[in-house]
Structure formats: C-alpha cells, structure tokens
Amino acid sequence: MANLDEFEKENGLEEYEPDIIELDGEQFEIIDALTYEDVNYLALIPYEEEEEEDEDAETEFIVLMEVEENGEYFLSTIDDEALSDKIGEMFLAHFDELANELDED
C-alpha cells in the first residue's frame, strides 16, 4: 500500500510551499523570476502566513535585481526607471500568460 506522500505526489496534490526570503526584517514570497540581458530579477510580494482571500484585491509586487559584488550575490533595487518599467511589464505579461493557461485548464 502506497503512503499518503506518494499518493499526493502521483496525483499532483502536493502542498504548495512558498519560497520565502527576508529583507530588512520583513518576509517576502518570491512569486516569479526572470533573466533579462544576463541579469536575474525577482518579483516579490509581502508574505503573510494567514492569507485573507479577497479575489478583488490587487497585490502589488516588488521587483529586485540580483547583483554580484566581490563574489557575493545580493538583491538590489533597479535604479534605472525605464529598465524597472520594462522588467515590471515583462513580469505582468508572464503573469497574464500563466492566468490564461489556468483559464484553459
């Protein structure tokens, strides 16, 4: 007899585990990542363990870029407003693609 974990895995019923990082004492969930011109970018939202489900509420996301300095990697804001807008639009387009895929299923 298969155990519950194996059954859930085989049937796509695994529990979602968010990817959480801490920045300046606050927790954020990584909701997406992309690479543009060899730079990695992350889309983050504030993480709350007890989510209130409000389908009409819009959640703003934060975009940070991965920066390397002296062999160490850290996240930084995007200083170039045009680049920040472009990356934000790329994430929004990707979110729309994902939503359309879910609607088709």
Secondary structure as GFF3:
##gff-version 3
##sequence-region A 1 105
A	DSSP	alpha_helix	4	10	.	.	.	ID=ss1
A	DSSP	beta_strand	20	23	.	.	.	ID=ss2
A	DSSP	beta_strand	26	36	.	.	.	ID=ss3
A	DSSP	beta_strand	39	46	.	.	.	ID=ss4
A	DSSP	beta_strand	62	69	.	.	.	ID=ss5
A	DSSP	beta_strand	72	76	.	.	.	ID=ss6
A	DSSP	alpha_helix	81	104	.	.	.	ID=ss7
###
